[in-house]
Structure formats: structure tokens, C-alpha cells
Amino acid sequence: MTFLLYGAYGYTGRLIAQEAVERGHRPILAGRDAAQLNDMGRSLDLPVRVVSLQEESRLRSVFDEVAAVLHCAGPFVRTAPPMVRACLETGTHYLDLTGEIEVFRRMADRHEEAASAGVMLLPGIGFDVVPSDCLARHVATQVPSATTLEVALFADGDVSQGTLKTLVEQMGQGGWVRREGRLREVPPGWTSRTVDFGDRDRRVVSIPEGSVVTTGRSTDVPNVTAYLALPRAVRRVLRGSRHVQRLLAWRPLKRLLKQFVELRPDGPSTEDRRQGRTVVWASARRGTEGSVSARLHGPEAYTFTQRTAVNGIERVIDGTAPPGYQTPSTAFGADFVLDVSGAERTPVE
Ligand SMILES: NC(=O)c1ccc[n+]([C@@H]2O[C@H](COP(=O)([O-])OP(=O)(O)OC[C@H]3O[C@@H](n4cnc5c(N)ncnc54)[C@H](OP(=O)(O)O)[C@@H]3O)[C@@H](O)[C@H]2O)c1
């Protein structure tokens, strides 16, 4: 059985299709634009299905041919609901590339429904959130009754148009952390600290990264904060943005910014991806007692995503797809991230 790659002709969808073909898979390419899909199908010699997310009955019939769908068409806050509905109705496993906290929350809420349909819902099978969720679980399991978990990400290199549009879509929303076991909304850039990423210390600022939600399932730790390393000027803008939240949520402004985004390259060049790298750090502690920390050095974020997505799909095709809402580490274990070629986990003294 194969899988459906939806949003196949987007920047990240193409990277994933190439990786899948190189590993001997024959995914069905899907999306709403016939011309782009047919071109891609011809060049990779793969079957294509033209279907929009509004055509739910046609989407369900396309699912008859596959064991799983790998959804790459974001922003997922808009595109995930019809796809998830079709997956639950047809018993098709669902994986996506979201990094949007709202999407993780909604998927978590559908756990029982998915479990009784025998369907795995696994959002975030890309750089967001495979390394953060897996590393967080790795350190948390070494600290019995841990009370605090912190995760920090560093990624160099550029971002794709799709990622920028998704960030624009999220503008005007606050940050999120987990406190006493519950998600709590906080202002953007709420807190910051310094993290040793191995090569040097970097200043990081809190962000609503998906592991704030996923660790609610993959660990028992009640207090979780996720951070991103950002240059000083960007940290200032982020903190300043809390005073103009309503303006940033204004739809005409978002439309305008998306038009500017379309003037940029579709994503990092092959050379940028070859040179780029990522570091994820995670630390768990119990009260004020000693902590257990680790770092994960890995390839550039889109290369990371290309590899984790295909690794995840391969696990599902091989028969590992626990029903219900899952995180990368609850579905495949905390060491799943180590299957990524170029990823190396090291303990931090
Ligand atoms: N988790 C991670 O680490 C990670 C990594 C990479 C990407 N992502 C996310 O993945 C998403 C895609 O990124 P990208 O770089 O591939 O972006 P992209 O190049 O802009 O591609 C987006 C794709 O989604 C399709 N799409 C968008 N809205 C759609 C809709 N309503 N119905 C059907 N298709 C729709 C687009 O098709 P049309 O051209 O027909 O609109 C296109 O094929 C973004 O949300 C990004 O944030 C996450």
C-alpha cells in the first residue's frame, strides 16, 4: 500500500516527493492544481489525483487507494479540518507538517474519536515537532516526577514562502506555555533566557512551538516552555508586537504581507539546505534539583523535514500507526529522531 502526498507541488511537498522516490516509494501526488500536478507526475513518473479540499466525497474515494495521507498543504489551521474528516470517515492514517499550535490543540481534542475509528492523527512530522518532542521526551524520562521542561531551537538558513504565509496567518495571536498541566496564553516573547547550543551561548525567546502541546501527551511534565534563538532586533520586534496585536490580526494587513511573501524565492536553495544546520536543546528538572539536558544537532530545517516525513510514512507503511492523536515520540519512540541521517544527540553536562 502506498500513501497520498497532498500539497505535493509546494516547496516542501516537492522535497518530500523526491526523497520518497529516491527511497523506492511511489506516492500518489495530490493537490488542487492540475497543471502543476501533471508536470510533477510526468517528471517523477508518479500517479496524480487532482482534488480540492472542498470535494470531500472525491477526497474520500481517493483515500481508498492509500494507507495514509501526508498532508503538506498549509496553513493547516485552514486545510487540516476537511482532510482529518475524510481520514476519520475512511480509516486512513493522517500525518502533516504543521507547526501551528491551534492545529495541535484541535487534534489532541479528537483523540477519542480517532482512537475509536482506528486512525492515527499525527500532526507535526517535520522539523516542527519531531526533534523537540523526541528530545523533550528523552530528557523527561530520565527525571522521575520532573516538574519543568524547557526546549529551545536554533535553525540557520532561510524559510519557504509557505512557512512565511503560515506565520503571517498566525500574527496577532499570543504565545503559549504549559503551566501546572494546562496550556496558558501569554504575550508574544513573554520570557527569554540564554541557552548553550554547543558552539556558543545564544539568547532565546519563548514562542508557541508545538512541543508545548505535544509534551502534554508525550510526558507528564506540568510546566513546559519552548524557545527560539532570534537576533536581538527580532526579539525586540516580537516583544513590541504585544502592543499592536489587534493591528497584526487585521485581515487586509495579512493579505498585503502575503503578497510581499510571494515576491520571495519559494524556499531555501539546494546550497542553503546543504550548508544549513539546526540545534535543538531540551532540559528537564524536578523543582530546584539537578537537571538532565541534551542537544540534538541536525541538518537544515527543510532537509530535516524531508527526512522525518518520509521516515514517519515508512513506519506507518510498515504497520506502526497507533490509533488516536499521537506525537512523533508517542507513535514511534523518543529515538525516532535519530533515524534522521545527520542527526546526533548528545548529553549536556
Ligand atoms: N513542520 C515543519 O517543520 C515544516 C516544514 C516545512 C513546511 N511546513 C509547513 O508546511 C506548509 C507548506 O509549506 P511549503 O514550504 O511547502 O509551502 P508552499 O510552497 O507555499 O506550498 C503550499 C502548498 O499547499 C497548497 N495549498 C495551500 N492552501 C491550500 C488549500 N486551501 N487547498 C489545497 N491546497 C492548498 C498549495 O497549493 P496552491 O498553490 O494550489 O495554493 C501548495 O501546494 C506550511 O504551512 C509550512 O509552514 C512545516
Ligand as a Chemical Component Dictionary entry (heavy atoms), coordinates in Angstrom:
data_LIG
# 
_chem_comp.id                   LIG 
_chem_comp.type                 NON-POLYMER 
_chem_comp.pdbx_formal_charge   0 
_chem_comp.three_letter_code    LIG 
# 
loop_
_chem_comp_atom.comp_id 
_chem_comp_atom.atom_id 
_chem_comp_atom.alt_atom_id 
_chem_comp_atom.type_symbol 
_chem_comp_atom.charge 
_chem_comp_atom.model_Cartn_x 
_chem_comp_atom.model_Cartn_y 
_chem_comp_atom.model_Cartn_z 
_chem_comp_atom.pdbx_ordinal 
LIG N1  N1  N 0  6.780  21.456 10.498 1  
LIG C1  C1  C 0  7.789  21.939 9.801  2  
LIG O1  O1  O 0  8.906  21.949 10.256 3  
LIG C2  C2  C 0  7.501  22.452 8.427  4  
LIG C3  C3  C 0  8.489  22.386 7.442  5  
LIG C4  C4  C 0  8.159  22.826 6.160  6  
LIG C5  C5  C 0  6.894  23.345 5.882  7  
LIG N2  N2  N 1  5.984  23.402 6.894  8  
LIG C6  C6  C 0  4.645  23.924 6.657  9  
LIG O2  O2  O 0  4.107  23.248 5.539  10 
LIG C7  C7  C 0  3.269  24.132 4.811  11 
LIG C8  C8  C 0  3.710  24.154 3.357  12 
LIG O3  O3  O 0  4.984  24.714 3.262  13 
LIG P1  P1  P 0  5.664  24.890 1.823  14 
LIG O4  O4  O 0  7.005  25.420 2.077  15 
LIG O5  O5  O -1 5.555  23.638 1.035  16 
LIG O6  O6  O 0  4.693  25.994 1.189  17 
LIG P2  P2  P 0  4.294  26.295 -0.332 18 
LIG O7  O7  O 0  5.464  26.109 -1.221 19 
LIG O8  O8  O 0  3.595  27.604 -0.327 20 
LIG O9  O9  O 0  3.243  25.141 -0.680 21 
LIG C9  C9  C 0  1.982  25.110 -0.111 22 
LIG C10 C10 C 0  1.151  24.043 -0.823 23 
LIG O10 O10 O 0  -0.114 23.978 -0.158 24 
LIG C11 C11 C 0  -1.151 24.104 -1.134 25 
LIG N3  N3  N 0  -2.325 24.716 -0.531 26 
LIG C12 C12 C 0  -2.377 25.817 0.268  27 
LIG N4  N4  N 0  -3.639 26.053 0.632  28 
LIG C13 C13 C 0  -4.399 25.089 0.061  29 
LIG C14 C14 C 0  -5.784 24.804 0.069  30 
LIG N5  N5  N 0  -6.653 25.554 0.762  31 
LIG N6  N6  N 0  -6.227 23.738 -0.617 32 
LIG C15 C15 C 0  -5.374 22.966 -1.306 33 
LIG N7  N7  N 0  -4.042 23.182 -1.354 34 
LIG C16 C16 C 0  -3.566 24.245 -0.688 35 
LIG C17 C17 C 0  -0.550 24.936 -2.234 36 
LIG O11 O11 O 0  -1.269 24.749 -3.433 37 
LIG P3  P3  P 0  -1.780 26.009 -4.307 38 
LIG O12 O12 O 0  -0.549 26.536 -4.996 39 
LIG O13 O13 O 0  -2.769 25.403 -5.233 40 
LIG O14 O14 O 0  -2.341 27.022 -3.344 41 
LIG C18 C18 C 0  0.862  24.337 -2.276 42 
LIG O15 O15 O 0  0.872  23.131 -2.989 43 
LIG C19 C19 C 0  3.351  25.485 5.508  44 
LIG O16 O16 O 0  2.247  25.604 6.380  45 
LIG C20 C20 C 0  4.636  25.400 6.309  46 
LIG O17 O17 O 0  4.605  26.208 7.465  47 
LIG C21 C21 C 0  6.267  22.969 8.145  48 
# 
loop_
_chem_comp_bond.comp_id 
_chem_comp_bond.atom_id_1 
_chem_comp_bond.atom_id_2 
_chem_comp_bond.value_order 
_chem_comp_bond.pdbx_ordinal 
LIG N1  C1  SING 1  
LIG C1  O1  DOUB 2  
LIG C1  C2  SING 3  
LIG C2  C3  SING 4  
LIG C2  C21 DOUB 5  
LIG C3  C4  DOUB 6  
LIG C4  C5  SING 7  
LIG C5  N2  DOUB 8  
LIG N2  C6  SING 9  
LIG N2  C21 SING 10 
LIG C6  O2  SING 11 
LIG C6  C20 SING 12 
LIG O2  C7  SING 13 
LIG C7  C8  SING 14 
LIG C7  C19 SING 15 
LIG C8  O3  SING 16 
LIG O3  P1  SING 17 
LIG P1  O4  DOUB 18 
LIG P1  O5  SING 19 
LIG P1  O6  SING 20 
LIG O6  P2  SING 21 
LIG P2  O7  DOUB 22 
LIG P2  O8  SING 23 
LIG P2  O9  SING 24 
LIG O9  C9  SING 25 
LIG C9  C10 SING 26 
LIG C10 O10 SING 27 
LIG C10 C18 SING 28 
LIG O10 C11 SING 29 
LIG C11 N3  SING 30 
LIG C11 C17 SING 31 
LIG N3  C12 SING 32 
LIG N3  C16 SING 33 
LIG C12 N4  DOUB 34 
LIG N4  C13 SING 35 
LIG C13 C14 SING 36 
LIG C13 C16 DOUB 37 
LIG C14 N5  SING 38 
LIG C14 N6  DOUB 39 
LIG N6  C15 SING 40 
LIG C15 N7  DOUB 41 
LIG N7  C16 SING 42 
LIG C17 O11 SING 43 
LIG C17 C18 SING 44 
LIG O11 P3  SING 45 
LIG P3  O12 DOUB 46 
LIG P3  O13 SING 47 
LIG P3  O14 SING 48 
LIG C18 O15 SING 49 
LIG C19 O16 SING 50 
LIG C19 C20 SING 51 
LIG C20 O17 SING 52 
# 
